[in-house]
Amino acid sequence: VLRERPAMSAPPSYGRILSDGLWGHNQSLVALLGLCPLLATTTSATNGLGMGIATTAVLAASNVTVSLIRRLIRPEVRIPIYVVVIASFVTVAELLMQAFFFDLYQVLGLFISLIVVNCIIIGRAEAFASRQRADRALLDGLAMGLGSALVLTTLGALRELLGQGTLFAQAHLLLGDWARGLELSLGDSFHGPLVAILPPGAFIGLGLLIALKNLIDARLAAARALRHRPVARRTA
């Protein structure tokens, strides 16, 4: 039985929304949502960046729309309405990519369409945008999208560098001719581990990124605890 969800007691601050999206509650490293495009499209940094930009745009637009119409939606039909809203923006993003970035679209085409069922976007619409004002919903969409894009690009860059010896190859397909200067290569004689650009390499790379985040979080928590630990006073 669907029930009316209680409103959030206090709206989060803008700083908290931003820090949660980029790091604290990063959907790719903490919630492990949206793993299909994360693991499938990150064979290069350019592919990861393109997928991240498209996801961020759809996430921000759908968050704002859901926030604006949240009082008009019946709880019983909210999920289908969210899917229709998201699908509309995915269609717009897909058409724009076909018009302006067709070569990149040929690489990412199927996964652009699958943004419709990306759990990150549906999850943020349900958990955040449907309970907050449009300005906070927009910031949440941008922060969560950029956090996901950062992971997509980083994982793509690591796999590309290790597997092919290049970095931001074909960046001009996404950013224009000026981006040819971003393309780096370790030479035609480079032979890296093939597993890096195969599906197992995606799982291994994601696991390493999660481990690195957990290690950094543990170090930061230990540093905060040490800083706030009371100092014992000496007694005569």
C-alpha positions as CSV (number, residue, x, y, z in Angstrom):
1,V,0.0,0.0,0.0
2,L,1.4,3.4,-1.0
3,R,1.4,5.9,1.7
4,E,2.0,9.6,1.8
5,R,5.7,10.2,2.5
6,P,6.5,12.6,5.4
7,A,8.2,15.8,4.5
8,M,11.8,16.3,5.5
9,S,12.1,18.1,8.9
10,A,14.7,20.6,7.9
11,P,16.0,21.4,4.4
12,P,19.7,20.7,3.9
13,S,22.1,23.6,3.4
14,Y,23.5,24.3,0.0
15,G,26.9,23.4,1.1
16,R,25.7,20.1,2.5
17,I,23.9,19.3,-0.8
18,L,27.1,20.0,-2.8
19,S,29.4,18.1,-0.5
20,D,27.1,15.1,-0.4
21,G,26.7,14.9,-4.2
22,L,30.4,15.3,-5.0
23,W,31.9,13.2,-2.2
24,G,29.9,12.2,0.9
25,H,27.0,10.4,-0.8
26,N,28.5,10.0,-4.2
27,Q,26.0,7.7,-5.9
28,S,28.6,5.7,-7.9
29,L,31.0,5.1,-5.0
30,V,28.6,5.0,-2.0
31,A,25.2,3.9,-3.1
32,L,26.6,2.0,-6.1
33,L,23.8,3.1,-8.4
34,G,24.0,3.5,-12.2
35,L,26.6,0.8,-12.5
36,C,25.6,-0.3,-16.0
37,P,26.8,2.9,-17.8
38,L,29.6,3.3,-15.3
39,L,31.1,-0.1,-16.2
40,A,30.1,-0.3,-19.9
41,T,31.1,3.2,-21.2
42,T,34.3,3.9,-19.3
43,T,36.7,2.4,-21.9
44,S,38.1,6.0,-22.4
45,A,38.0,9.3,-20.6
46,T,36.2,10.9,-23.4
47,N,33.4,8.3,-23.3
48,G,33.1,8.7,-19.6
49,L,33.0,12.5,-19.7
50,G,30.4,12.5,-22.5
51,M,28.2,10.1,-20.5
52,G,28.7,12.1,-17.4
53,I,27.6,15.4,-19.0
54,A,24.5,13.8,-20.5
55,T,23.6,12.2,-17.1
56,T,24.1,15.5,-15.3
57,A,22.0,17.5,-17.7
58,V,19.1,15.0,-17.5
59,L,19.4,14.7,-13.7
60,A,19.3,18.4,-13.1
61,A,16.4,19.0,-15.5
62,S,14.3,16.1,-14.2
63,N,15.0,17.2,-10.5
64,V,13.7,20.7,-11.2
65,T,10.7,19.5,-13.1
66,V,9.7,16.9,-10.4
67,S,10.2,19.6,-7.7
68,L,7.9,22.0,-9.5
69,I,5.1,19.5,-10.0
70,R,5.5,17.6,-6.8
71,R,2.3,19.0,-5.2
72,L,0.3,18.0,-8.3
73,I,1.4,14.3,-8.3
74,R,-0.7,11.7,-6.6
75,P,1.5,9.3,-4.6
76,E,0.0,6.3,-6.3
77,V,1.3,7.3,-9.7
78,R,4.5,9.2,-8.9
79,I,7.0,6.6,-10.2
80,P,5.4,6.4,-13.7
81,I,5.3,10.2,-13.8
82,Y,9.0,10.4,-12.9
83,V,9.9,7.9,-15.6
84,V,7.9,10.0,-18.2
85,V,9.6,13.2,-17.1
86,I,13.1,11.6,-17.3
87,A,12.3,9.9,-20.6
88,S,11.4,13.3,-22.1
89,F,14.7,14.9,-21.1
90,V,16.6,11.8,-22.2
91,T,15.0,12.1,-25.7
92,V,16.0,15.8,-25.9
93,A,19.6,14.9,-24.8
94,E,19.7,12.0,-27.4
95,L,18.5,14.3,-30.2
96,L,21.0,17.0,-29.3
97,M,23.8,14.5,-29.2
98,Q,22.8,13.1,-32.6
99,A,22.8,16.6,-34.0
100,F,26.0,18.0,-32.6
101,F,28.1,15.0,-31.4
102,F,27.1,12.2,-33.8
103,D,30.4,10.3,-33.8
104,L,30.4,10.2,-30.0
105,Y,26.7,9.2,-30.1
106,Q,27.5,6.2,-32.2
107,V,29.7,5.0,-29.4
108,L,27.4,5.8,-26.5
109,G,24.0,5.7,-28.3
110,L,22.5,2.7,-26.5
111,F,23.6,3.8,-23.1
112,I,22.2,7.3,-23.7
113,S,18.8,5.8,-24.1
114,L,19.3,3.7,-20.9
115,I,19.6,6.9,-18.8
116,V,15.8,6.6,-18.6
117,V,16.2,3.7,-16.2
118,N,19.3,5.0,-14.4
119,C,18.7,4.4,-10.7
120,I,20.5,7.6,-9.8
121,I,18.0,9.8,-11.6
122,I,14.9,8.0,-10.4
123,G,16.4,7.7,-6.9
124,R,17.1,11.5,-6.6
125,A,13.6,12.3,-7.9
126,E,12.0,10.1,-5.3
127,A,14.3,10.8,-2.3
128,F,15.1,14.5,-2.8
129,A,13.4,16.5,-5.6
130,S,9.9,15.4,-4.7
131,R,10.4,16.9,-1.2
132,Q,12.4,20.1,-1.8
133,R,12.2,23.4,-3.6
134,A,13.4,23.8,-7.1
135,D,16.6,25.6,-6.2
136,R,17.7,22.9,-3.9
137,A,16.6,20.2,-6.4
138,L,18.6,21.8,-9.1
139,L,21.7,22.0,-6.9
140,D,21.2,18.4,-5.9
141,G,20.9,17.3,-9.5
142,L,24.1,19.2,-10.5
143,A,26.1,17.9,-7.5
144,M,25.0,14.3,-7.9
145,G,25.5,14.4,-11.6
146,L,28.9,16.0,-11.4
147,G,29.9,13.5,-8.7
148,S,28.9,10.7,-11.0
149,A,30.6,12.3,-14.0
150,L,33.8,12.6,-12.0
151,V,33.8,8.9,-11.3
152,L,33.0,8.1,-14.9
153,T,35.8,10.3,-16.3
154,T,38.4,9.1,-13.7
155,L,37.6,5.4,-14.3
156,G,37.6,5.9,-18.0
157,A,41.0,7.7,-17.8
158,L,42.6,5.0,-15.7
159,R,41.3,2.2,-18.0
160,E,42.3,4.0,-21.2
161,L,45.8,4.9,-19.9
162,L,46.6,1.4,-18.6
163,G,45.0,-0.5,-21.5
164,Q,45.8,1.7,-24.5
165,G,48.5,4.1,-23.4
166,T,46.4,7.1,-24.3
167,L,44.5,9.8,-22.4
168,F,41.5,11.8,-23.8
169,A,41.8,10.2,-27.2
170,Q,39.2,11.6,-29.6
171,A,38.4,14.3,-27.2
172,H,37.6,16.5,-30.2
173,L,34.4,14.5,-30.8
174,L,33.0,16.0,-27.6
175,L,34.8,19.3,-27.0
176,G,35.7,20.4,-30.5
177,D,39.0,20.8,-32.5
178,W,40.7,22.8,-29.7
179,A,40.6,19.6,-27.5
180,R,43.0,17.8,-29.8
181,G,45.7,19.4,-27.6
182,L,44.4,17.4,-24.6
183,E,45.1,14.1,-26.3
184,L,48.1,12.3,-24.8
185,S,49.8,9.1,-26.0
186,L,52.6,6.9,-24.6
187,G,53.6,5.9,-28.1
188,D,52.6,3.2,-30.6
189,S,54.9,0.7,-28.9
190,F,53.0,0.8,-25.6
191,H,51.4,-2.5,-24.6
192,G,49.4,-2.4,-21.4
193,P,47.3,-5.0,-19.7
194,L,44.4,-5.8,-22.0
195,V,42.2,-6.6,-19.0
196,A,42.0,-2.8,-18.3
197,I,39.7,-2.2,-21.2
198,L,37.7,-5.4,-20.8
199,P,34.7,-5.8,-18.4
200,P,36.8,-7.3,-15.6
201,G,39.0,-4.2,-15.7
202,A,35.9,-2.0,-15.1
203,F,35.0,-3.9,-11.9
204,I,38.6,-3.9,-10.7
205,G,39.0,-0.2,-11.3
206,L,35.7,0.7,-9.6
207,G,36.7,-1.5,-6.6
208,L,40.0,0.4,-6.3
209,L,38.2,3.8,-6.5
210,I,35.8,2.7,-3.7
211,A,38.7,1.5,-1.6
212,L,40.5,4.8,-2.1
213,K,37.5,6.8,-1.1
214,N,37.0,4.6,2.0
215,L,40.6,5.0,2.9
216,I,40.4,8.8,2.6
217,D,37.2,9.0,4.6
218,A,38.8,6.9,7.4
219,R,41.9,9.1,7.5
220,L,39.7,12.2,7.6
221,A,37.5,10.8,10.4
222,A,40.6,9.8,12.4
223,A,42.0,13.3,12.0
224,R,38.8,14.9,13.1
225,A,38.6,12.6,16.1
226,L,42.2,13.4,17.1
227,R,41.5,17.1,16.7
228,H,38.5,17.1,19.0
229,R,39.9,14.7,21.6
230,P,40.0,16.4,25.0
231,V,43.5,17.0,26.3
232,A,44.2,15.5,29.7
233,R,45.3,18.0,32.2
234,R,48.3,17.3,34.4
235,T,47.6,17.2,38.1
236,A,50.1,18.2,40.8
